[in-house]
Amino acid sequence: AMNHFLYELSNRSNIVGVFAATDESVFQHMKLALYPFLLVIVYDASSERCTIDDTIAGLLGLSVTLALIPTLYYVGKGIRLDTTAWHIVEFFCAIYLGVVCRDRVTQSVLYLTLLFVASLFSWFSICTFDVCPGSLYAEPTHT
């Protein structure tokens, strides 16, 4: 939760802005899942009992989480569930489903995920740091 406020607490530091949410857009909230999830994957990967398959499965789970956050957000908006309570529920559901995918993935899916995940990290951090008004990544306006 602290990651949500780090950007403001850091006096809007550009370095912190890459890793912390810089506004209230759905894509900035994806950062709230991305970096903690990634830290857990790195921590697990440093364990002696962790295999490359475990690491790739973790990256797949992260990808599912990042795909579900905006999906659930826009589904909620479409059925008029644009409330803070819904946004909290969708966030935790996306994380939970990502963890479930990580734990239940088969080896045949693992290697297909690797290239996608590698490009996702670069694209995501660049596109969500300094957003142009009116772009897909901009903070949505409430009507």
Chimera marker file (.cmm) of the C-alpha trace (Angstrom):
<marker_set name="trace">
<marker id="1" x="0.000" y="0.000" z="0.000" r="1" g="1" b="0" radius="0.5"/>
<marker id="2" x="2.908" y="2.335" z="0.702" r="1" g="1" b="0" radius="0.5"/>
<marker id="3" x="3.952" y="2.068" z="-2.950" r="1" g="1" b="0" radius="0.5"/>
<marker id="4" x="0.791" y="3.990" z="-3.801" r="1" g="1" b="0" radius="0.5"/>
<marker id="5" x="2.094" y="7.091" z="-1.982" r="1" g="1" b="0" radius="0.5"/>
<marker id="6" x="5.856" y="6.865" z="-2.569" r="1" g="1" b="0" radius="0.5"/>
<marker id="7" x="5.849" y="9.178" z="-5.578" r="1" g="1" b="0" radius="0.5"/>
<marker id="8" x="4.302" y="12.056" z="-3.633" r="1" g="1" b="0" radius="0.5"/>
<marker id="9" x="6.427" y="11.344" z="-0.550" r="1" g="1" b="0" radius="0.5"/>
<marker id="10" x="9.591" y="11.429" z="-2.688" r="1" g="1" b="0" radius="0.5"/>
<marker id="11" x="8.757" y="14.963" z="-3.850" r="1" g="1" b="0" radius="0.5"/>
<marker id="12" x="7.838" y="13.573" z="-7.296" r="1" g="1" b="0" radius="0.5"/>
<marker id="13" x="11.218" y="11.981" z="-7.950" r="1" g="1" b="0" radius="0.5"/>
<marker id="14" x="11.576" y="10.690" z="-11.511" r="1" g="1" b="0" radius="0.5"/>
<marker id="15" x="13.367" y="7.569" z="-10.301" r="1" g="1" b="0" radius="0.5"/>
<marker id="16" x="10.589" y="6.736" z="-7.844" r="1" g="1" b="0" radius="0.5"/>
<marker id="17" x="8.004" y="7.551" z="-10.543" r="1" g="1" b="0" radius="0.5"/>
<marker id="18" x="9.229" y="4.640" z="-12.656" r="1" g="1" b="0" radius="0.5"/>
<marker id="19" x="8.438" y="2.173" z="-9.859" r="1" g="1" b="0" radius="0.5"/>
<marker id="20" x="5.543" y="3.805" z="-7.972" r="1" g="1" b="0" radius="0.5"/>
<marker id="21" x="2.091" y="4.947" z="-9.088" r="1" g="1" b="0" radius="0.5"/>
<marker id="22" x="2.245" y="8.570" z="-10.275" r="1" g="1" b="0" radius="0.5"/>
<marker id="23" x="-1.537" y="9.106" z="-10.534" r="1" g="1" b="0" radius="0.5"/>
<marker id="24" x="-4.828" y="7.229" z="-10.154" r="1" g="1" b="0" radius="0.5"/>
<marker id="25" x="-5.048" y="5.624" z="-13.620" r="1" g="1" b="0" radius="0.5"/>
<marker id="26" x="-5.663" y="1.900" z="-13.933" r="1" g="1" b="0" radius="0.5"/>
<marker id="27" x="-2.228" y="1.448" z="-15.491" r="1" g="1" b="0" radius="0.5"/>
<marker id="28" x="-0.553" y="3.131" z="-12.541" r="1" g="1" b="0" radius="0.5"/>
<marker id="29" x="-2.359" y="0.696" z="-10.273" r="1" g="1" b="0" radius="0.5"/>
<marker id="30" x="-0.811" y="-2.109" z="-12.283" r="1" g="1" b="0" radius="0.5"/>
<marker id="31" x="2.536" y="-0.889" z="-10.918" r="1" g="1" b="0" radius="0.5"/>
<marker id="32" x="1.217" y="-1.619" z="-7.430" r="1" g="1" b="0" radius="0.5"/>
<marker id="33" x="1.113" y="-5.298" z="-8.427" r="1" g="1" b="0" radius="0.5"/>
<marker id="34" x="4.097" y="-5.383" z="-10.785" r="1" g="1" b="0" radius="0.5"/>
<marker id="35" x="7.040" y="-4.513" z="-8.594" r="1" g="1" b="0" radius="0.5"/>
<marker id="36" x="6.083" y="-6.349" z="-5.371" r="1" g="1" b="0" radius="0.5"/>
<marker id="37" x="5.174" y="-9.448" z="-7.440" r="1" g="1" b="0" radius="0.5"/>
<marker id="38" x="8.494" y="-9.114" z="-9.286" r="1" g="1" b="0" radius="0.5"/>
<marker id="39" x="10.401" y="-8.822" z="-5.989" r="1" g="1" b="0" radius="0.5"/>
<marker id="40" x="8.820" y="-12.067" z="-4.784" r="1" g="1" b="0" radius="0.5"/>
<marker id="41" x="9.801" y="-13.778" z="-8.044" r="1" g="1" b="0" radius="0.5"/>
<marker id="42" x="13.412" y="-12.575" z="-7.675" r="1" g="1" b="0" radius="0.5"/>
<marker id="43" x="13.486" y="-13.613" z="-4.009" r="1" g="1" b="0" radius="0.5"/>
<marker id="44" x="12.118" y="-17.061" z="-4.883" r="1" g="1" b="0" radius="0.5"/>
<marker id="45" x="14.591" y="-17.376" z="-7.762" r="1" g="1" b="0" radius="0.5"/>
<marker id="46" x="17.474" y="-16.831" z="-5.341" r="1" g="1" b="0" radius="0.5"/>
<marker id="47" x="16.348" y="-19.869" z="-3.347" r="1" g="1" b="0" radius="0.5"/>
<marker id="48" x="18.323" y="-23.062" z="-3.889" r="1" g="1" b="0" radius="0.5"/>
<marker id="49" x="15.185" y="-25.116" z="-4.429" r="1" g="1" b="0" radius="0.5"/>
<marker id="50" x="13.755" y="-22.797" z="-7.110" r="1" g="1" b="0" radius="0.5"/>
<marker id="51" x="14.021" y="-23.975" z="-10.731" r="1" g="1" b="0" radius="0.5"/>
<marker id="52" x="13.834" y="-21.941" z="-13.919" r="1" g="1" b="0" radius="0.5"/>
<marker id="53" x="10.370" y="-23.393" z="-14.455" r="1" g="1" b="0" radius="0.5"/>
<marker id="54" x="9.270" y="-21.942" z="-11.099" r="1" g="1" b="0" radius="0.5"/>
<marker id="55" x="10.586" y="-18.522" z="-12.108" r="1" g="1" b="0" radius="0.5"/>
<marker id="56" x="8.860" y="-18.602" z="-15.494" r="1" g="1" b="0" radius="0.5"/>
<marker id="57" x="5.632" y="-19.745" z="-13.816" r="1" g="1" b="0" radius="0.5"/>
<marker id="58" x="5.901" y="-16.726" z="-11.502" r="1" g="1" b="0" radius="0.5"/>
<marker id="59" x="6.302" y="-14.457" z="-14.519" r="1" g="1" b="0" radius="0.5"/>
<marker id="60" x="3.247" y="-16.040" z="-16.112" r="1" g="1" b="0" radius="0.5"/>
<marker id="61" x="1.254" y="-15.397" z="-12.939" r="1" g="1" b="0" radius="0.5"/>
<marker id="62" x="2.414" y="-11.793" z="-12.995" r="1" g="1" b="0" radius="0.5"/>
<marker id="63" x="1.367" y="-11.450" z="-16.637" r="1" g="1" b="0" radius="0.5"/>
<marker id="64" x="-2.097" y="-12.771" z="-15.826" r="1" g="1" b="0" radius="0.5"/>
<marker id="65" x="-2.394" y="-10.303" z="-12.949" r="1" g="1" b="0" radius="0.5"/>
<marker id="66" x="-1.339" y="-7.384" z="-15.148" r="1" g="1" b="0" radius="0.5"/>
<marker id="67" x="-3.784" y="-8.403" z="-17.867" r="1" g="1" b="0" radius="0.5"/>
<marker id="68" x="-6.683" y="-8.796" z="-15.434" r="1" g="1" b="0" radius="0.5"/>
<marker id="69" x="-6.343" y="-5.447" z="-13.639" r="1" g="1" b="0" radius="0.5"/>
<marker id="70" x="-7.416" y="-3.289" z="-16.626" r="1" g="1" b="0" radius="0.5"/>
<marker id="71" x="-9.802" y="-5.975" z="-17.881" r="1" g="1" b="0" radius="0.5"/>
<marker id="72" x="-11.718" y="-6.096" z="-14.586" r="1" g="1" b="0" radius="0.5"/>
<marker id="73" x="-11.562" y="-2.305" z="-14.307" r="1" g="1" b="0" radius="0.5"/>
<marker id="74" x="-13.231" y="-1.750" z="-17.681" r="1" g="1" b="0" radius="0.5"/>
<marker id="75" x="-15.734" y="-4.564" z="-17.131" r="1" g="1" b="0" radius="0.5"/>
<marker id="76" x="-16.700" y="-2.872" z="-13.861" r="1" g="1" b="0" radius="0.5"/>
<marker id="77" x="-17.008" y="0.463" z="-15.612" r="1" g="1" b="0" radius="0.5"/>
<marker id="78" x="-19.207" y="-1.129" z="-18.279" r="1" g="1" b="0" radius="0.5"/>
<marker id="79" x="-21.631" y="-2.523" z="-15.698" r="1" g="1" b="0" radius="0.5"/>
<marker id="80" x="-21.528" y="0.658" z="-13.630" r="1" g="1" b="0" radius="0.5"/>
<marker id="81" x="-19.390" y="-0.671" z="-10.769" r="1" g="1" b="0" radius="0.5"/>
<marker id="82" x="-17.047" y="2.298" z="-10.857" r="1" g="1" b="0" radius="0.5"/>
<marker id="83" x="-16.634" y="2.519" z="-7.072" r="1" g="1" b="0" radius="0.5"/>
<marker id="84" x="-13.635" y="2.417" z="-4.761" r="1" g="1" b="0" radius="0.5"/>
<marker id="85" x="-14.866" y="-0.837" z="-3.221" r="1" g="1" b="0" radius="0.5"/>
<marker id="86" x="-15.071" y="-2.468" z="-6.683" r="1" g="1" b="0" radius="0.5"/>
<marker id="87" x="-11.568" y="-1.244" z="-7.568" r="1" g="1" b="0" radius="0.5"/>
<marker id="88" x="-10.168" y="-2.812" z="-4.392" r="1" g="1" b="0" radius="0.5"/>
<marker id="89" x="-11.978" y="-6.103" z="-5.065" r="1" g="1" b="0" radius="0.5"/>
<marker id="90" x="-10.844" y="-6.221" z="-8.702" r="1" g="1" b="0" radius="0.5"/>
<marker id="91" x="-7.231" y="-5.503" z="-7.709" r="1" g="1" b="0" radius="0.5"/>
<marker id="92" x="-7.099" y="-8.337" z="-5.187" r="1" g="1" b="0" radius="0.5"/>
<marker id="93" x="-8.997" y="-10.726" z="-7.489" r="1" g="1" b="0" radius="0.5"/>
<marker id="94" x="-6.465" y="-10.061" z="-10.247" r="1" g="1" b="0" radius="0.5"/>
<marker id="95" x="-3.574" y="-10.759" z="-7.874" r="1" g="1" b="0" radius="0.5"/>
<marker id="96" x="-5.238" y="-13.911" z="-6.533" r="1" g="1" b="0" radius="0.5"/>
<marker id="97" x="-5.946" y="-15.285" z="-10.020" r="1" g="1" b="0" radius="0.5"/>
<marker id="98" x="-2.367" y="-14.510" z="-11.069" r="1" g="1" b="0" radius="0.5"/>
<marker id="99" x="-1.052" y="-16.496" z="-8.104" r="1" g="1" b="0" radius="0.5"/>
<marker id="100" x="-3.424" y="-19.379" z="-8.915" r="1" g="1" b="0" radius="0.5"/>
<marker id="101" x="-2.143" y="-19.426" z="-12.511" r="1" g="1" b="0" radius="0.5"/>
<marker id="102" x="1.429" y="-19.387" z="-11.256" r="1" g="1" b="0" radius="0.5"/>
<marker id="103" x="0.809" y="-22.374" z="-9.033" r="1" g="1" b="0" radius="0.5"/>
<marker id="104" x="-1.110" y="-24.426" z="-11.600" r="1" g="1" b="0" radius="0.5"/>
<marker id="105" x="0.809" y="-23.789" z="-14.817" r="1" g="1" b="0" radius="0.5"/>
<marker id="106" x="2.133" y="-26.679" z="-16.902" r="1" g="1" b="0" radius="0.5"/>
<marker id="107" x="5.623" y="-26.796" z="-18.368" r="1" g="1" b="0" radius="0.5"/>
<marker id="108" x="4.373" y="-26.578" z="-21.958" r="1" g="1" b="0" radius="0.5"/>
<marker id="109" x="3.061" y="-23.066" z="-21.266" r="1" g="1" b="0" radius="0.5"/>
<marker id="110" x="6.178" y="-21.828" z="-19.478" r="1" g="1" b="0" radius="0.5"/>
<marker id="111" x="8.473" y="-21.195" z="-22.393" r="1" g="1" b="0" radius="0.5"/>
<marker id="112" x="5.809" y="-19.534" z="-24.509" r="1" g="1" b="0" radius="0.5"/>
<marker id="113" x="5.504" y="-16.937" z="-21.770" r="1" g="1" b="0" radius="0.5"/>
<marker id="114" x="9.157" y="-15.944" z="-21.519" r="1" g="1" b="0" radius="0.5"/>
<marker id="115" x="9.438" y="-13.632" z="-24.546" r="1" g="1" b="0" radius="0.5"/>
<marker id="116" x="6.106" y="-11.972" z="-23.819" r="1" g="1" b="0" radius="0.5"/>
<marker id="117" x="7.075" y="-11.217" z="-20.222" r="1" g="1" b="0" radius="0.5"/>
<marker id="118" x="10.488" y="-9.811" z="-21.161" r="1" g="1" b="0" radius="0.5"/>
<marker id="119" x="8.922" y="-7.295" z="-23.539" r="1" g="1" b="0" radius="0.5"/>
<marker id="120" x="6.084" y="-6.526" z="-21.134" r="1" g="1" b="0" radius="0.5"/>
<marker id="121" x="8.362" y="-5.171" z="-18.389" r="1" g="1" b="0" radius="0.5"/>
<marker id="122" x="10.129" y="-2.715" z="-20.673" r="1" g="1" b="0" radius="0.5"/>
<marker id="123" x="6.962" y="-1.528" z="-22.392" r="1" g="1" b="0" radius="0.5"/>
<marker id="124" x="4.985" y="-1.180" z="-19.186" r="1" g="1" b="0" radius="0.5"/>
<marker id="125" x="7.476" y="0.953" z="-17.265" r="1" g="1" b="0" radius="0.5"/>
<marker id="126" x="8.112" y="3.292" z="-20.193" r="1" g="1" b="0" radius="0.5"/>
<marker id="127" x="4.434" y="3.747" z="-21.143" r="1" g="1" b="0" radius="0.5"/>
<marker id="128" x="3.182" y="4.426" z="-17.638" r="1" g="1" b="0" radius="0.5"/>
<marker id="129" x="5.827" y="6.878" z="-16.431" r="1" g="1" b="0" radius="0.5"/>
<marker id="130" x="5.126" y="10.118" z="-18.311" r="1" g="1" b="0" radius="0.5"/>
<marker id="131" x="1.659" y="9.898" z="-19.815" r="1" g="1" b="0" radius="0.5"/>
<marker id="132" x="0.277" y="12.230" z="-22.460" r="1" g="1" b="0" radius="0.5"/>
<marker id="133" x="-3.192" y="13.608" z="-21.635" r="1" g="1" b="0" radius="0.5"/>
<marker id="134" x="-5.902" y="11.835" z="-23.602" r="1" g="1" b="0" radius="0.5"/>
<marker id="135" x="-3.810" y="8.738" z="-24.242" r="1" g="1" b="0" radius="0.5"/>
<marker id="136" x="-4.901" y="5.214" z="-23.417" r="1" g="1" b="0" radius="0.5"/>
<marker id="137" x="-2.717" y="5.291" z="-20.295" r="1" g="1" b="0" radius="0.5"/>
<marker id="138" x="-4.029" y="8.579" z="-18.898" r="1" g="1" b="0" radius="0.5"/>
<marker id="139" x="-6.023" y="8.784" z="-15.705" r="1" g="1" b="0" radius="0.5"/>
<marker id="140" x="-9.676" y="8.202" z="-16.561" r="1" g="1" b="0" radius="0.5"/>
<marker id="141" x="-12.129" y="11.010" z="-15.998" r="1" g="1" b="0" radius="0.5"/>
<marker id="142" x="-15.193" y="10.249" z="-13.943" r="1" g="1" b="0" radius="0.5"/>
<marker id="143" x="-18.477" y="11.306" z="-15.505" r="1" g="1" b="0" radius="0.5"/>
<link id1="1" id2="2" r="1" g="1" b="0" radius="0.2"/>
<link id1="2" id2="3" r="1" g="1" b="0" radius="0.2"/>
<link id1="3" id2="4" r="1" g="1" b="0" radius="0.2"/>
<link id1="4" id2="5" r="1" g="1" b="0" radius="0.2"/>
<link id1="5" id2="6" r="1" g="1" b="0" radius="0.2"/>
<link id1="6" id2="7" r="1" g="1" b="0" radius="0.2"/>
<link id1="7" id2="8" r="1" g="1" b="0" radius="0.2"/>
<link id1="8" id2="9" r="1" g="1" b="0" radius="0.2"/>
<link id1="9" id2="10" r="1" g="1" b="0" radius="0.2"/>
<link id1="10" id2="11" r="1" g="1" b="0" radius="0.2"/>
<link id1="11" id2="12" r="1" g="1" b="0" radius="0.2"/>
<link id1="12" id2="13" r="1" g="1" b="0" radius="0.2"/>
<link id1="13" id2="14" r="1" g="1" b="0" radius="0.2"/>
<link id1="14" id2="15" r="1" g="1" b="0" radius="0.2"/>
<link id1="15" id2="16" r="1" g="1" b="0" radius="0.2"/>
<link id1="16" id2="17" r="1" g="1" b="0" radius="0.2"/>
<link id1="17" id2="18" r="1" g="1" b="0" radius="0.2"/>
<link id1="18" id2="19" r="1" g="1" b="0" radius="0.2"/>
<link id1="19" id2="20" r="1" g="1" b="0" radius="0.2"/>
<link id1="20" id2="21" r="1" g="1" b="0" radius="0.2"/>
<link id1="21" id2="22" r="1" g="1" b="0" radius="0.2"/>
<link id1="22" id2="23" r="1" g="1" b="0" radius="0.2"/>
<link id1="23" id2="24" r="1" g="1" b="0" radius="0.2"/>
<link id1="24" id2="25" r="1" g="1" b="0" radius="0.2"/>
<link id1="25" id2="26" r="1" g="1" b="0" radius="0.2"/>
<link id1="26" id2="27" r="1" g="1" b="0" radius="0.2"/>
<link id1="27" id2="28" r="1" g="1" b="0" radius="0.2"/>
<link id1="28" id2="29" r="1" g="1" b="0" radius="0.2"/>
<link id1="29" id2="30" r="1" g="1" b="0" radius="0.2"/>
<link id1="30" id2="31" r="1" g="1" b="0" radius="0.2"/>
<link id1="31" id2="32" r="1" g="1" b="0" radius="0.2"/>
<link id1="32" id2="33" r="1" g="1" b="0" radius="0.2"/>
<link id1="33" id2="34" r="1" g="1" b="0" radius="0.2"/>
<link id1="34" id2="35" r="1" g="1" b="0" radius="0.2"/>
<link id1="35" id2="36" r="1" g="1" b="0" radius="0.2"/>
<link id1="36" id2="37" r="1" g="1" b="0" radius="0.2"/>
<link id1="37" id2="38" r="1" g="1" b="0" radius="0.2"/>
<link id1="38" id2="39" r="1" g="1" b="0" radius="0.2"/>
<link id1="39" id2="40" r="1" g="1" b="0" radius="0.2"/>
<link id1="40" id2="41" r="1" g="1" b="0" radius="0.2"/>
<link id1="41" id2="42" r="1" g="1" b="0" radius="0.2"/>
<link id1="42" id2="43" r="1" g="1" b="0" radius="0.2"/>
<link id1="43" id2="44" r="1" g="1" b="0" radius="0.2"/>
<link id1="44" id2="45" r="1" g="1" b="0" radius="0.2"/>
<link id1="45" id2="46" r="1" g="1" b="0" radius="0.2"/>
<link id1="46" id2="47" r="1" g="1" b="0" radius="0.2"/>
<link id1="47" id2="48" r="1" g="1" b="0" radius="0.2"/>
<link id1="48" id2="49" r="1" g="1" b="0" radius="0.2"/>
<link id1="49" id2="50" r="1" g="1" b="0" radius="0.2"/>
<link id1="50" id2="51" r="1" g="1" b="0" radius="0.2"/>
<link id1="51" id2="52" r="1" g="1" b="0" radius="0.2"/>
<link id1="52" id2="53" r="1" g="1" b="0" radius="0.2"/>
<link id1="53" id2="54" r="1" g="1" b="0" radius="0.2"/>
<link id1="54" id2="55" r="1" g="1" b="0" radius="0.2"/>
<link id1="55" id2="56" r="1" g="1" b="0" radius="0.2"/>
<link id1="56" id2="57" r="1" g="1" b="0" radius="0.2"/>
<link id1="57" id2="58" r="1" g="1" b="0" radius="0.2"/>
<link id1="58" id2="59" r="1" g="1" b="0" radius="0.2"/>
<link id1="59" id2="60" r="1" g="1" b="0" radius="0.2"/>
<link id1="60" id2="61" r="1" g="1" b="0" radius="0.2"/>
<link id1="61" id2="62" r="1" g="1" b="0" radius="0.2"/>
<link id1="62" id2="63" r="1" g="1" b="0" radius="0.2"/>
<link id1="63" id2="64" r="1" g="1" b="0" radius="0.2"/>
<link id1="64" id2="65" r="1" g="1" b="0" radius="0.2"/>
<link id1="65" id2="66" r="1" g="1" b="0" radius="0.2"/>
<link id1="66" id2="67" r="1" g="1" b="0" radius="0.2"/>
<link id1="67" id2="68" r="1" g="1" b="0" radius="0.2"/>
<link id1="68" id2="69" r="1" g="1" b="0" radius="0.2"/>
<link id1="69" id2="70" r="1" g="1" b="0" radius="0.2"/>
<link id1="70" id2="71" r="1" g="1" b="0" radius="0.2"/>
<link id1="71" id2="72" r="1" g="1" b="0" radius="0.2"/>
<link id1="72" id2="73" r="1" g="1" b="0" radius="0.2"/>
<link id1="73" id2="74" r="1" g="1" b="0" radius="0.2"/>
<link id1="74" id2="75" r="1" g="1" b="0" radius="0.2"/>
<link id1="75" id2="76" r="1" g="1" b="0" radius="0.2"/>
<link id1="76" id2="77" r="1" g="1" b="0" radius="0.2"/>
<link id1="77" id2="78" r="1" g="1" b="0" radius="0.2"/>
<link id1="78" id2="79" r="1" g="1" b="0" radius="0.2"/>
<link id1="79" id2="80" r="1" g="1" b="0" radius="0.2"/>
<link id1="80" id2="81" r="1" g="1" b="0" radius="0.2"/>
<link id1="81" id2="82" r="1" g="1" b="0" radius="0.2"/>
<link id1="82" id2="83" r="1" g="1" b="0" radius="0.2"/>
<link id1="83" id2="84" r="1" g="1" b="0" radius="0.2"/>
<link id1="84" id2="85" r="1" g="1" b="0" radius="0.2"/>
<link id1="85" id2="86" r="1" g="1" b="0" radius="0.2"/>
<link id1="86" id2="87" r="1" g="1" b="0" radius="0.2"/>
<link id1="87" id2="88" r="1" g="1" b="0" radius="0.2"/>
<link id1="88" id2="89" r="1" g="1" b="0" radius="0.2"/>
<link id1="89" id2="90" r="1" g="1" b="0" radius="0.2"/>
<link id1="90" id2="91" r="1" g="1" b="0" radius="0.2"/>
<link id1="91" id2="92" r="1" g="1" b="0" radius="0.2"/>
<link id1="92" id2="93" r="1" g="1" b="0" radius="0.2"/>
<link id1="93" id2="94" r="1" g="1" b="0" radius="0.2"/>
<link id1="94" id2="95" r="1" g="1" b="0" radius="0.2"/>
<link id1="95" id2="96" r="1" g="1" b="0" radius="0.2"/>
<link id1="96" id2="97" r="1" g="1" b="0" radius="0.2"/>
<link id1="97" id2="98" r="1" g="1" b="0" radius="0.2"/>
<link id1="98" id2="99" r="1" g="1" b="0" radius="0.2"/>
<link id1="99" id2="100" r="1" g="1" b="0" radius="0.2"/>
<link id1="100" id2="101" r="1" g="1" b="0" radius="0.2"/>
<link id1="101" id2="102" r="1" g="1" b="0" radius="0.2"/>
<link id1="102" id2="103" r="1" g="1" b="0" radius="0.2"/>
<link id1="103" id2="104" r="1" g="1" b="0" radius="0.2"/>
<link id1="104" id2="105" r="1" g="1" b="0" radius="0.2"/>
<link id1="105" id2="106" r="1" g="1" b="0" radius="0.2"/>
<link id1="106" id2="107" r="1" g="1" b="0" radius="0.2"/>
<link id1="107" id2="108" r="1" g="1" b="0" radius="0.2"/>
<link id1="108" id2="109" r="1" g="1" b="0" radius="0.2"/>
<link id1="109" id2="110" r="1" g="1" b="0" radius="0.2"/>
<link id1="110" id2="111" r="1" g="1" b="0" radius="0.2"/>
<link id1="111" id2="112" r="1" g="1" b="0" radius="0.2"/>
<link id1="112" id2="113" r="1" g="1" b="0" radius="0.2"/>
<link id1="113" id2="114" r="1" g="1" b="0" radius="0.2"/>
<link id1="114" id2="115" r="1" g="1" b="0" radius="0.2"/>
<link id1="115" id2="116" r="1" g="1" b="0" radius="0.2"/>
<link id1="116" id2="117" r="1" g="1" b="0" radius="0.2"/>
<link id1="117" id2="118" r="1" g="1" b="0" radius="0.2"/>
<link id1="118" id2="119" r="1" g="1" b="0" radius="0.2"/>
<link id1="119" id2="120" r="1" g="1" b="0" radius="0.2"/>
<link id1="120" id2="121" r="1" g="1" b="0" radius="0.2"/>
<link id1="121" id2="122" r="1" g="1" b="0" radius="0.2"/>
<link id1="122" id2="123" r="1" g="1" b="0" radius="0.2"/>
<link id1="123" id2="124" r="1" g="1" b="0" radius="0.2"/>
<link id1="124" id2="125" r="1" g="1" b="0" radius="0.2"/>
<link id1="125" id2="126" r="1" g="1" b="0" radius="0.2"/>
<link id1="126" id2="127" r="1" g="1" b="0" radius="0.2"/>
<link id1="127" id2="128" r="1" g="1" b="0" radius="0.2"/>
<link id1="128" id2="129" r="1" g="1" b="0" radius="0.2"/>
<link id1="129" id2="130" r="1" g="1" b="0" radius="0.2"/>
<link id1="130" id2="131" r="1" g="1" b="0" radius="0.2"/>
<link id1="131" id2="132" r="1" g="1" b="0" radius="0.2"/>
<link id1="132" id2="133" r="1" g="1" b="0" radius="0.2"/>
<link id1="133" id2="134" r="1" g="1" b="0" radius="0.2"/>
<link id1="134" id2="135" r="1" g="1" b="0" radius="0.2"/>
<link id1="135" id2="136" r="1" g="1" b="0" radius="0.2"/>
<link id1="136" id2="137" r="1" g="1" b="0" radius="0.2"/>
<link id1="137" id2="138" r="1" g="1" b="0" radius="0.2"/>
<link id1="138" id2="139" r="1" g="1" b="0" radius="0.2"/>
<link id1="139" id2="140" r="1" g="1" b="0" radius="0.2"/>
<link id1="140" id2="141" r="1" g="1" b="0" radius="0.2"/>
<link id1="141" id2="142" r="1" g="1" b="0" radius="0.2"/>
<link id1="142" id2="143" r="1" g="1" b="0" radius="0.2"/>
</marker_set>
